[in-house]
Structures are given as C-alpha cells and as structure tokens.
C-alpha cells in the first residue's frame, strides 16, 4: 500500500491531485511523469495512494481546502468528479491531462508534454467557464443521452476483461452498441421556449466545449464561456455517422441538427442512461439541463 502523503496547508499555492486509475500507465509511471510538473509548480502530489473512487474524492476535498489552485491530473471523468466534489466557489482548478480521451486537453488548447502544460498553468491566468446543471444533481462539461452511455458500459466491460485502454477499445464498444446494444427511441426536446420532436434518436449531446475524446471536434460551435448550452441531435444511419466521425477528426463534425439555448428539457419514449464527461450517469425518461454561468475557475 502506498503511504498517504501528509498535507501542509500553510505552504501550498498549487497542489496536484492525481487519479491512480486514469489512463494506461501504472502508479509508479504516473508519479514519475508528474515529478517534473510538480517541480515546475512547486507542488506536492496527492491521491495516488487512494484505493477506491470514494477515497480519491475525499482526498481531493481535503487537499482543496489547503491550496489556492487544485491541479487535477487525470482524464475528463476525473475532472468531472473533482468539480462535483470540491467547493468550486472557493477553489480554483487547473488540469493536467493523463486520461485516455482527454477532450479537455483540446478544449483548453494545450500543446506539448506535461511539463509544457505545467508551465502554461504557472504562467497562465484564471478564466471563468460555464458548467451544465444536470437535473440539479450534478455539474458537467459534456453530457449525452443515447448511444454513448451504452458504449461506455460496453467499454468498461471490455476493460474488466483485460482489453487495453485506448481508441480501438472505445471504437469496438461504439460499433457493438450501434449494431446490438443500443435501441433508438423518440424524444420530445424543449430548448428554452421551442419544442421539437426527434424520431429514432441516436444521440442527444448537450455540451460546453467542442470536443469529445481523442480530439474529435463533434460540436464545433460550442464554447466554454458564452453562457449557452450547445445542443446536437443525431439520428443518422451508419454511413452518415461514419462521415461525421471522419470530419470530426479533421474539419469538425458536419452531421446532425445543432441548436443553442440556456435550458433544455428532454422527454423520452422510454428510459435511457446518460453519460457525463465520460462517466455513466443515471437512467430516466425525463432530463432537465441548464447553464451555470461562470461556475468554474480554471488557471491556464
């Protein structure tokens, strides 16, 4: 068992909270990869000794009370867990991408290695970004209802069986969800005061930034700081979806119906699971989303 690192509250401007299970590297490899960024930020590394997700977020809460900027080292799901666990009205956040898809790496326009990103954080400034309020239960940056939740569940099953992390495993999960696991439903969607129907819904995306994992620019018009929700509905067939995926890796996705607004309600013909920042959410036939303006402070 790894020894728990003692917290020195009076000395910390930056502190790194690192998820031991993010990405594909071992805990020792993570500690080595973070050693130079920690030196650049004059920060200590916490969290790698955590044995469970609950223990990790409890550690994050503890560390957050003792630093000015909590540097989250992990993937999109780790960042999501942190912004739902700590008091973000009191704690500023920074992000070191160490997950698999790392969509926020692209959204924050990070370039280079972790050492370059640490320097960017150190020399950067605090920026205020919006979040999504999901059913008054959880805050998120990227949400979807439809095939992605089915794909994430399958991906987690494959990982539990020993499949490796990465794009190939995710693609396998998406294809198996499309051809077998996921069943399309009808949806009634209201954005602010406008209501419309969608038949055979493949996915409904509600996002605050353009990217999904692996650099896919799925909702090109989305912005972190415009006080709007960005909504994309897709009910296309396999060929059009393949075209959308291809353009998402290059010029940006060109399929689906795009809208924006400040509040979204969704009524489904039957219950579906939701995904939030790469994590599985709850199952329901009714969802409500609203924008939380300037809710998150990120230094970069």
MARGUFI-561409 format. One record per residue: x negated, y, z negated of N, C-alpha, C, O in turn. Coordinates in steps of 0.001 Angstrom, whole numbers, padded with zeros to 6 digits, always signed. Example, Ala and Ser with C-alpha at 12.3 -4.5 7.8 and 13.67 -1.06 7.14 Angstrom:
-013190-005690-007800-012300-004500-007800-013200-003300-007800-014236-003319-008465
-012850-002250-007080-013670-001060-007140-012900+000030-007870-013409+001138-008039
// end
This chain:
-000839-001196+000000+000000+000000+000000-000873+001244+000000-001857+001307-000737
-000526+002238+000819-001276+003475+000864-001026+004296-000385+000090+004318-000906
-002050+004963-000863-001925+005795-002052-001166+007065-001722-001400+007686-000686
-000256+007449-002604+000524+008674-002414-000363+009887-002635-001044+009997-003655
-000347+010806-001657-001207+011980-001723-000601+013006-002667+000573+013354-002548
-001396+013481-003592-000924+014471-004563-000666+015805-003868-001419+016207-002981
+000402+016485-004276+000769+017781-003700+000200+018894-004558+000338+018879-005782
-000448+019875-003904-000997+021052-004586-000215+022273-004109-000586+022921-003131
+000872+022575-004816+001806+023605-004350+001161+024976-004174+001438+025663-003191
+000320+025379-005096-000177+026756-005092-001159+027023-003968-001493+028183-003725
-001636+025999-003269-002728+026192-002320-002302+026086-000855-003129+026306+000029
-001045+025757-000570-000709+025357+000796+000034+026441+001573+001086+026921+001152
-000538+026811+002712+000204+027580+003710+000859+026597+004669+002065+026658+004905
+000055+025688+005223+000567+024607+006058+000477+023278+005303-000440+023062+004509
+001435+022401+005561+001356+021016+005118+001901+020151+006244+002897+020503+006877
+001250+019018+006496+001677+018107+007561+002457+016952+006948+001963+016271+006049
+003675+016731+007432+004465+015564+007046+004512+014635+008256+005098+014977+009284
+003898+013471+008135+003709+012566+009268+004540+011307+009082+004502+010670+008029
+005290+010960+010115+006121+009768+010078+005274+008536+010396+004685+008464+011474
+005199+007572+009488+004346+006395+009738+004863+005491+010855+004104+004670+011371
+006130+005619+011241+006703+004702+012233+006896+005336+013609+007349+004651+014526
+006575+006605+013785+006752+007244+015090+005711+006753+016086+004564+006481+015730
+006139+006645+017351+005196+006339+018415+004667+004918+018372+005280+004025+017786
+003521+004727+019001+002986+003378+019204+001710+003096+018423+001183+001986+018498
+001202+004067+017680-000088+003897+017016+000088+003457+015567+001148+003646+014971
-000963+002872+015016-000943+002419+013626-001086+003613+012683-001388+004728+013109
-000863+003356+011402-001005+004415+010405-002440+004930+010379-002657+006140+010299
-003416+004040+010444-004816+004472+010455-005116+005325+011689-005836+006320+011599
-004570+004940+012825-004764+005722+014047-004098+007095+013929-004643+008093+014399
-002930+007145+013306-002258+008431+013102-003095+009325+012197-003279+010510+012473
-003597+008743+011118-004402+009550+010200-005649+010102+010894-006036+011250+010678
-006268+009270+011727-007438+009724+012464-007063+010817+013457-007765+011823+013564
-005960+010631+014188-005529+011616+015181-005171+012948+014535-005322+014001+015154
-004697+012904+013292-004277+014130+012609-005403+014796+011826-005225+015898+011306
-006538+014153+011739-007612+014698+010902-008104+016054+011407-008273+016982+010616
-008332+016177+012700-008796+017448+013247-007703+018520+013224-007991+019647+012820
-006450+018223+013642-005389+019220+013468-005242+019679+012017-005007+020860+011762
-005380+018748+011062-005290+019132+009655-006420+020077+009268-006232+021006+008483
-007588+019825+009828-008731+020720+009568-008476+022102+010152-008756+023111+009504
-007945+022156+011373-007651+023436+012016-006646+024242+011198-006780+025458+011062
-005648+023561+010658-004586+024236+009912-004886+024331+008417-004095+024891+007658
-006026+023785+007993-006355+023731+006565-005191+023120+005790-004731+023665+004786
-004733+021978+006283-003534+021331+005736-003854+019917+005279-004760+019269+005805
-003110+019454+004307-003186+018059+003894-002083+017270+004604-001083+017835+005047
-002285+015962+004701-001357+015079+005409-000566+014271+004385-001138+013623+003508
+000753+014320+004512+001640+013591+003614+002576+012695+004433+002747+012900+005635
+003165+011724+003788+004218+010934+004406+003806+009581+004934+004643+008683+005023
+002541+009401+005291+002130+008145+005908+002239+006956+004951+002264+005803+005382
+002301+007243+003667+002437+006175+002681+003898+005744+002488+004169+004800+001745
+004834+006425+003149+006256+006126+002970+006583+004730+003489+006120+004325+004555
+007379+004009+002728+007718+002628+003078+009084+002512+003751+009348+001526+004440
+009961+003511+003562+011298+003481+004133+011651+004865+004671+011020+005849+004285
+012651+004961+005561+013091+006282+006042+013554+007196+004908+013262+008392+004924
+014269+006652+003930+014720+007478+002804+013538+008013+002006+013540+009166+001575
+012532+007170+001812+011341+007610+001088+010626+008719+001861+010100+009662+001271
+010616+008590+003198+009963+009602+004021+010656+010959+003898+009988+011971+003691
+011982+010995+004020+012673+012288+003945+012623+012859+002526+012586+014078+002360
+012619+012002+001502+012441+012501+000139+011078+013162-000020+010952+014201-000667
+010065+012550+000576+008716+013126+000529+008684+014464+001267+008039+015411+000817
+009377+014536+002396+009426+015777+003166+010058+016902+002344+009569+018032+002355
+011136+016596+001637+011778+017610+000792+010812+018111-000287+010739+019304-000578
+010087+017178-000857+009135+017519-001919+008024+018421-001374+007681+019432-001987
+007473+018053-000231+006381+018830+000358+006876+020197+000811+006158+021189+000684
+008109+020259+001345+008643+021517+001874+008738+022603+000814+008631+023787+001132
+008936+022218-000436+009035+023223-001499+007677+023804-001876+007599+024761-002646
+006607+023223-001332+005264+023616-001750+004416+024166-000611+003194+024250-000740
+005046+024545+000510+004279+025119+001615+005116+026175+002312+006337+026218+002164
+004443+027026+003074+005149+028048+003852+005611+027503+005193+006693+027850+005668
+004792+026645+005809+005136+026052+007100+004967+024542+006986+003874+024051+006702
+006053+023809+007208+006009+022353+007191+005786+021870+008619+006628+022077+009493
+004652+021228+008847+004277+020759+010184+004725+019308+010320+004220+018422+009629
+005676+019079+011216+006279+017760+011391+005502+017006+012459+005461+017433+013613
+004884+015887+012086+004141+015053+013027+004946+013786+013277+005043+012914+012414
+005521+013698+014469+006359+012559+014815+007064+012815+016132+006609+013627+016937
+008160+012133+016352+008926+012303+017570+010135+013188+017368+010282+013833+016329
+011012+013216+018381+012214+014043+018306+013105+013604+017144+013691+014441+016458
+013204+012296+016926+014018+011804+015821+013475+012227+014474+014240+012534+013560
+012149+012247+014343+011532+012699+013095+011846+014166+012844+012226+014541+011735
+011687+014999+013872+012007+016414+013733+013464+016590+013329+013776+017415+012470
+014363+015815+013946+015782+015893+013607+016021+015510+012153+016788+016176+011457
+015373+014444+011686+015532+014029+010294+015074+015120+009334+015696+015350+008297
+013989+015782+009688+013460+016823+008811+014394+018021+008746+014660+018528+007656
+014901+018488+009889+015757+019681+009862+017108+019384+009207+017865+020302+008892
+017406+018100+009003+018618+017739+008276+018338+017375+006822+019262+017047+006077
+017087+017430+006416+016715+017011+005063+016193+018150+004207+016438+018182+003001
+015477+019084+004814+014899+020181+004042+015760+021428+004187+016607+021506+005078
+015545+022384+003323+016278+023651+003370+015624+024544+004423+014656+025248+004135
+016159+024511+005646+015531+025263+006735+015775+026768+006626+015186+027543+007378
+016630+027185+005705+016769+028632+005465+015580+029162+004669+015315+030363+004658
+014864+028246+004000+013711+028638+003192+012385+028168+003781+011338+028745+003488
+012420+027130+004604+011186+026518+005107+011034+026736+006602+011944+026448+007381
+009870+027250+006996+009531+027340+008420+008974+025994+008873+008369+025260+008091
+009187+025685+010147+008809+024390+010699+007790+024597+011821+007824+025609+012521
+006889+023634+011982+006059+023519+013188+006108+022051+013614+006571+021192+012863
+005627+021774+014824+005829+020435+015379+004571+019942+016082+004037+020602+016973
+004111+018766+015660+003038+018048+016341+003632+016782+016959+003999+015868+016221
+003738+016698+018287+004413+015556+018920+003590+014275+018839+002488+014196+019382
+004143+013266+018149+003473+011982+018016+004454+010830+018199+004208+009718+017733
+005573+011103+018883+006567+010073+019115+006381+009417+020469+005269+009344+020991
+007480+008941+021030+007433+008248+022316+007870+009178+023446+007095+009447+024363
+009117+009671+023382+009627+010544+024435+009174+011979+024308+008816+012617+025298
+009189+012498+023061+008676+013836+022743+009273+014935+023620+008527+015709+024220
+010595+015020+023707+011203+016061+024540+010873+017456+024026+010741+018388+024820
+010739+017617+022710+010451+018951+022172+009043+019420+022517+008770+020620+022484
+008161+018513+022843+006842+018933+023338+007007+019781+024600+006349+020809+024760
+007896+019334+025493+008131+020061+026743+008939+021323+026497+008673+022360+027104
+009924+021244+025612+010756+022413+025329+009941+023552+024731+010215+024722+025001
+008929+023211+023912+008080+024231+023294+006885+024603+024176+006048+025423+023798
+006823+023979+025365+005773+024272+026352+004370+023999+025807+003437+024754+026080
+004227+022930+025047+002929+022541+024538+002090+021916+025645+002594+021171+026485
+000814+022233+025628-000139+021638+026560-001358+021165+025780-001693+021704+024725
-002012+020147+026325-003251+019676+025734-003051+018653+024636-001960+018116+024449
-004135+018397+023912-004158+017394+022850-003597+017968+021554-003234+019142+021490
-003528+017128+020520-003011+017582+019235-003838+018726+018662-003304+019607+017987
-005134+018713+018928-005971+019818+018441-005585+021131+019117-005572+022177+018467
-005273+021091+020404-004833+022294+021114-003499+022790+020559-003290+023992+020393
-002603+021847+020276-001298+022219+019748-001435+022801+018343-000747+023763+018001
-002319+022224+017529-002562+022770+016193-003080+024204+016282-002678+025059+015492
-003963+024469+017235-004458+025837+017425-003333+026765+017871-003268+027919+017447
-002448+026259+018728-001294+027042+019159-000410+027400+017972+000068+028529+017862
-000195+026435+017089+000597+026698+015890-000085+027754+015017+000553+028705+014566
-001371+027575+014787-002104+028504+013920-002075+029925+014464-001945+030882+013699
-002194+030067+015766-002268+031395+016386-000910+031914+016868-000810+033009+017421
+000123+031113+016648+001440+031475+017160+002215+032379+016222+001679+032930+015260
+003501+032512+016535+004373+033330+015704+005671+032564+015439+005960+031559+016089
+006430+033052+014490+007704+032430+014149+008751+032843+015174+008943+034028+015447
+009415+031859+015728+010517+032099+016660+011780+031461+016091+011730+030384+015497
+012888+032124+016276+014172+031622+015784+014919+030928+016915+015054+031469+018012
+015400+029725+016633+016110+028932+017626+017448+028463+017069+017633+028335+015858
+018374+028211+017988+019702+027732+017615+019689+026222+017372+018789+025511+017820
+020699+025760+016660+020948+024330+016490+022406+024026+016816+023223+024933+016976
+022718+022736+016910+024078+022288+017151+024643+021730+015846+024026+020885+015198
+025819+022214+015477+026540+021689+014320+027433+020552+014805+028351+020775+015594
+027169+019339+014338+027880+018145+014799+028884+017697+013743+028507+017099+012735
+030152+017984+013974+031231+017557+013072+031022+018000+011632+031511+017356+010704
+030296+019099+011443+029999+019579+010091+029232+018545+009268+029222+018610+008039
+028588+017591+009949+027864+016523+009258+026356+016624+009429+025595+016283+008524
+025931+017095+010600+024508+017020+010908+024155+018091+011926+024973+018475+012762
+022909+018568+011836+022388+019530+012811+021545+018786+013842+020881+017799+013526
+021585+019274+015072+020847+018594+016142+020384+019606+017175+020823+020756+017197
+019475+019138+018037+018995+019933+019165+019549+019372+020471+019843+020125+021399
+019689+018071+020539+020214+017390+021725+021186+016298+021286+020850+015449+020461
+022383+016329+021843+023426+015367+021490+024011+014800+022773+024078+015497+023785
+024435+013538+022742+025179+012991+023877+026168+011941+023396+025971+011292+022369
+027225+011796+024161+028233+010771+023918+028352+009968+025203+028645+010523+026262
+028124+008663+025112+028201+007835+026310+027099+006805+026353+026808+006146+025355
+026491+006672+027508+025571+005565+027757+024308+005630+026908+023724+004590+026605
+023867+006837+026513+022601+006930+025788+022634+006193+024455+021653+005550+024081
+023759+006278+023728+023844+005571+022446+023736+004066+022648+023067+003377+021877
+024397+003555+023689+024288+002123+023989+022857+001755+024343+022365+000704+023929
+022184+002611+025104+020800+002346+025491+019867+002373+024280+018958+001549+024183
+020079+003302+023367+019245+003381+022172+019422+002141+021308+018448+001619+020765
+020660+001664+021175+020891+000456+020395+020166-000737+021018+019560-001539+020308
+020230-000851+022348+019522-001936+023023+018010-001773+022885+017296-002747+022646
+017525-000540+023037+016086-000293+022880+015605-000743+021514+014559-001382+021399
+016368-000413+020476+015970-000799+019122+015968-002319+018967+015129-002868+018253
+016903-003001+019631+016906-004469+019605+015655-005019+020284+015038-005959+019783
+015281-004440+021419+014087-004914+022131+012832-004682+021294+011945-005534+021253
+012755-003528+020626+011591-003250+019792+011504-004226+018626+010417-004662+018246
+012663-004564+018064+012682-005523+016956+012220-006907+017401+011723-007691+016593
+012387-007204+018693+011948-008497+019234+010482-008479+019663+009958-009495+020120
+009825-007341+019519+008410-007264+019844+008071-006555+021128+006898-006487+021493
+009071-006013+021841+008776-005212+023024+007984-003975+022619+008120-003489+021496
+007167-003472+023516+006367-002291+023217+007195-001023+023395+008155-000986+024165
+006792+000023+022654+007394+001332+022858+007016+001839+024249+006047+001379+024853
+007797+002787+024739+007425+003430+025991+008565+003482+026984+009673+003015+026718
+008264+004067+028148+009297+004334+029140+009876+003052+029714+011077+002994+029979
+009054+002012+029916+009573+000776+030510+010647+000144+029636+011666-000324+030145
+010426+000127+028331+011420-000438+027419+012688+000397+027424+013794-000144+027406
+012531+001723+027450+013705+002598+027491+014476+002414+028793+015706+002356+028783
+013760+002322+029920+014420+002125+031212+015175+000797+031242+016296+000731+031745
+014568-000251+030708+015243-001547+030625+016536-001426+029835+017555-001996+030224
+016505-000693+028733+017698-000520+027913+018774+000263+028661+019956-000072+028583
+018370+001297+029379+019336+002107+030140+020010+001262+031218+021230+001314+031373
+019228+000488+031958+019795-000336+033036+020736-001399+032484+021805-001633+033048
+020349-002041+031392+021221-003054+030810+022485-002434+030212+023553-003045+030236
+022358-001226+029680+023549-000527+029203+024468-000182+030368+025685-000336+030267
+023896+000280+031464+024702+000685+032624+025442-000509+033218+026627-000409+033538
+024760-001622+033365+025343-002770+034065+026091-003743+033154+026723-004676+033648
+026033-003545+031830+026699-004513+030981+027225-003991+029671+028376-004254+029324
+026414-003255+028927+026757-002890+027564+027805-001778+027483+028722-001838+026664
+027659-000771+028335+028491+000421+028219+029738+000323+029092+029669-000088+030251
+030885+000707+028517+032138+000763+029252+032615+002214+029304+032798+002854+028268
+032811+002721+030505+033212+004118+030673+034621+004364+030121+035473+003475+030118
+034838+005595+029656+036144+005982+029124+036535+007338+029708+035705+008055+030267
+037808+007671+029566+038274+009010+029897+038096+009943+028710+038091+009507+027559
+037949+011237+029003+037726+012211+027937+038458+013508+028248+038552+013924+029402
+038968+014131+027209+039501+015490+027283+038528+016389+026541+038278+016195+025351
+037986+017360+027234+036925+018211+026681+037392+019656+026695+037868+020150+027718
+037258+020334+025562+037584+021756+025461+036323+022526+025124+035673+022263+024112
+035982+023476+025975+034837+024360+025744+035384+025765+025520+035921+026386+026437
+035242+026257+024297+035889+027498+023883+037398+027373+024137+038055+026596+023444
+037968+028099+025092+039417+028036+025318+039795+027285+026587+040971+027258+026951
+038826+026673+027273+039092+025982+028539+039049+024478+028330+038095+023948+027760
+040109+023780+028803+040210+022329+028641+040204+021656+030006+040844+022133+030944
+039471+020535+030115+039437+019781+031361+039321+018299+031049+038955+017903+029942
+039641+017493+032047+039627+016046+031910+038442+015468+032689+038051+015983+033737
+037885+014382+032144+036839+013643+032850+037237+012173+032868+037472+011577+031817
+037313+011593+034052+037575+010170+034181+036259+009403+034254+035271+009903+034791
+036251+008204+033720+035089+007313+033822+033804+008003+033372+032816+008049+034105
+033838+008536+032158+032695+009284+031635+031481+008373+031465+031547+007359+030769
+030381+008742+032104+029113+008051+031884+028383+008677+030706+027895+007970+029825
+028307+010003+030691+027688+010694+029564+028186+012120+029483+028447+012772+030494
+028310+012584+028260+028542+013986+027953+027364+014458+027124+027139+013959+026021
+026612+015414+027643+025442+015936+026948+025737+017345+026444+026259+018186+027176
+025394+017586+025183+025527+018908+024573+024161+019230+023993+023720+018584+023043
+023493+020219+024556+022074+020385+024265+021721+021849+024038+022467+022756+024408
+020553+022053+023415+019995+023384+023230+018679+023564+023965+018093+024645+023911
+018203+022546+024642+016964+022672+025403+017055+021754+026627+017856+020820+026632
+016251+022003+027659+016464+021335+028953+016070+019863+029007+016547+019147+029888
+015220+019384+028103+014529+018117+028331+015110+016953+027539+015591+017111+026417
+015048+015781+028160+015152+014517+027457+013710+013993+027317+012761+014707+027638
+013553+012788+026853+012217+012249+026660+011462+012072+027956+012046+012033+029039
+010147+011963+027825+009241+011674+028931+009216+012798+029971+008845+012567+031122
+009606+014001+029577+009528+015153+030472+010662+015273+031458+010560+016055+032404
+011755+014523+031279+012901+014612+032182+013683+015896+031903+014198+016094+030802
+013764+016760+032907+014482+018027+032769+015931+017789+033201+016280+017950+034371
+016763+017405+032234+018109+016917+032531+019128+018047+032600+020054+017992+033410
+018971+019069+031764+019893+020217+031768+019043+021471+031967+018718+022153+030995
+018684+021781+033192+017675+022819+033443+018007+024195+032896+017095+024958+032578
+019293+024541+032775+019665+025887+032330+019710+026047+030822+019945+027153+030337
+019495+024987+030068+019588+025063+028609+018457+025906+028030+017337+025907+028541
+018773+026620+026956+017796+027463+026273+017953+027301+024764+019062+027113+024262
+016851+027374+024059+016869+027204+022611+017402+028429+021877+017835+028318+020730
+017378+029586+022514+017605+030833+021775+018691+031724+022373+018662+032936+022158
+019654+031161+023123+020647+032013+023797+022023+031986+023137+022976+032551+023673
+022134+031333+021977+023373+031284+021208+024519+030622+021975+025688+030939+021758
+024176+029716+022855+025155+028973+023629+024872+027472+023528+023726+027051+023369
+025935+026678+023625+025781+025255+023855+025777+025011+025353+026504+025669+026097
+024962+024068+025791+024862+023747+027214+025408+022335+027412+024918+021373+026821
+026421+022236+028247+027214+021004+028338+027122+020440+029750+027369+021147+030727
+026769+019174+029849+026688+018487+031134+027514+017212+031052+027309+016392+030157
+028447+017043+031984+029206+015801+032090+028811+015094+033376+028703+015714+034434
+028594+013780+033270+028217+012969+034427+029136+011747+034481+029307+011043+033486
+029718+011507+035640+030497+010282+035854+030158+009657+037205+030992+008998+037827
+028933+009872+037641+028476+009405+038953+028196+007903+038950+028108+007276+037895
+028057+007340+040152+027650+005962+040327+026143+005802+040263+025418+006771+040036
+025672+004579+040463+024267+004261+040251+023340+004993+041208+022262+005423+040798
+023724+005147+042470+022831+005796+043429+022649+007276+043105+021537+007800+043157
+023739+007935+042774+023634+009351+042434+022883+009543+041122+022124+010501+040971
+023095+008629+040167+022353+008713+038912+020856+008529+039134+020045+009210+038506
+020490+007613+040023+019077+007412+040345+018482+008673+040961+017345+009040+040668
+019264+009334+041820+018802+010596+042406+018619+011649+041330+017630+012382+041333
+019580+011727+040398+019457+012691+039308+018237+012441+038451+017555+013381+038042
+017953+011153+038170+016771+010820+037378+015495+011222+038107+014560+011742+037497
+015461+010979+039416+014272+011322+040200+014024+012827+040198+012891+013270+040011
+015081+013615+040407+014894+015067+040423+014597+015605+039026+013931+016632+038889
+015091+014912+037969+014811+015355+036602+013320+015323+036301+012839+016115+035490
+012580+014423+036940+011137+014345+036752+010377+015362+037600+009171+015539+037428
+011078+016029+038512+010395+016960+039416+010999+018361+039294+010528+019172+038496
+012028+018644+040075+012594+020000+040116+013693+020208+039082+014162+021332+038902
+014109+019151+038404+015206+019240+037447+016451+018541+037974+016698+018524+039180
+017218+017976+037083+018432+017243+037441+019394+018097+038264+019589+019281+037989
+019993+017468+039283+020924+018184+040155+022291+017501+040224+023078+017829+041112
+022599+016584+039342+023906+015938+039371+024690+016299+038109+024122+016771+037124
+025999+016069+038156+026858+016336+037020+027495+017703+037092+027198+018497+037984
+028375+017968+036142+029096+019238+036058+028612+019994+034825+028729+019503+033702
+028072+021184+035037+027441+021965+033969+028338+023125+033537+028934+023807+034370
+028422+023336+032227+029133+024478+031652+028386+024934+030401+027481+024248+029925
+028765+026082+029878+028200+026553+028612+029304+027179+027774+030346+027579+028293
+029065+027257+026484+030029+027836+025567+029513+027760+024150+028386+027327+023910
+030346+028185+023205+029915+028214+021809+030536+027107+020963+030054+026812+019869
+031598+026499+021465+032267+025448+020699+032811+024399+021665+033367+024736+022710
+032648+023129+021310+033093+022024+022158+033868+021030+021295+033404+020635+020225
+035049+020630+021764+035764+019528+021137+035965+018437+022184+036178+018720+023363
+035892+017190+021733+035959+016043+022633+036975+015048+022091+036900+014643+020931
+037920+014658+022930+038865+013595+022598+038680+012471+023603+038846+012676+024805
+038335+011273+023112+038055+010124+023966+039218+009151+023969+039992+009092+023013
+039339+008390+025040+040371+007353+025116+040133+006237+024099+041079+005613+023619
+038861+005992+023776+038524+005016+022747+037230+005448+022078+036464+006209+022669
+036965+004985+020868+035776+005439+020144+034470+005073+020862+034345+004006+021463
+033509+005994+020779+032159+005763+021274+031159+006239+020225+031488+007049+019358
+029941+005726+020317+028853+006185+019452+028210+007419+020053+028214+007608+021269
+027662+008249+019193+026951+009454+019594+025463+009264+019327+025077+008577+018381
+024629+009879+020167+023198+009929+019864+022810+011367+019587+023340+012296+020196
+021874+011543+018656+021389+012865+018278+019869+012830+018214+019289+012180+017344
+019230+013531+019141+017769+013639+019136+017093+012270+019104+016083+012074+018428
+017672+011328+019851+017082+010005+019940+017475+009047+018837+017022+007902+018823
+018319+009496+017902+018814+008639+016826+020283+008312+017067+021013+009116+017647
+020715+007150+016628+022129+006808+016708+022912+007584+015660+022491+007701+014509
+024062+008114+016079+024955+008792+015164+026147+007921+014816+026057+006693+014834
+027251+008552+014503+028448+007830+014097+029336+007539+015301+029131+008069+016393
+030337+006676+015070+031295+006282+016100+032623+006970+015816+033101+006971+014682
+033221+007561+016864+034512+008214+016702+035163+008382+018071+034518+008211+019106
+036450+008720+018060+037113+009090+019314+037315+010601+019408+037850+011101+020398
+036881+011333+018365+037004+012792+018347+035717+013396+017790+035222+012969+016747
+035186+014385+018490+033971+015073+018047+034160+016578+018203+034880+017040+019089
+033504+017330+017331+033502+018787+017430+032068+019287+017264+031346+018865+016361
+031675+020196+018158+030332+020768+018123+030430+022292+018194+031271+022840+018906
+029566+022958+017452+029494+024421+017532+028041+024849+017430+027186+024110+016943
+027786+026055+017900+026412+026558+017886+026106+027184+016529+026948+027863+015941
+024893+026948+016042+024379+027573+014824+023284+028549+015235+022130+028144+015375
+023610+029813+015429+022615+030762+015963+021452+030996+015001+021652+031152+013797
+020234+031019+015548+019033+031394+014792+018846+030551+013530+018298+031035+012540
+019293+029304+013558+019274+028491+012343+017908+027913+012023+017627+027590+010869
+017048+027779+013039+015762+027104+012855+014621+028050+013169+014619+028714+014206
+013645+028110+012266+012438+028915+012484+011270+027979+012777+010867+027177+011934
+010732+028102+013996+009592+027260+014411+008398+028148+014728+008531+029135+015451
+007241+027804+014196+005997+028536+014484+005260+027822+015618+004912+026645+015518
+005037+028563+016687+004251+028017+017812+003830+029137+018747+003164+028886+019751
// end
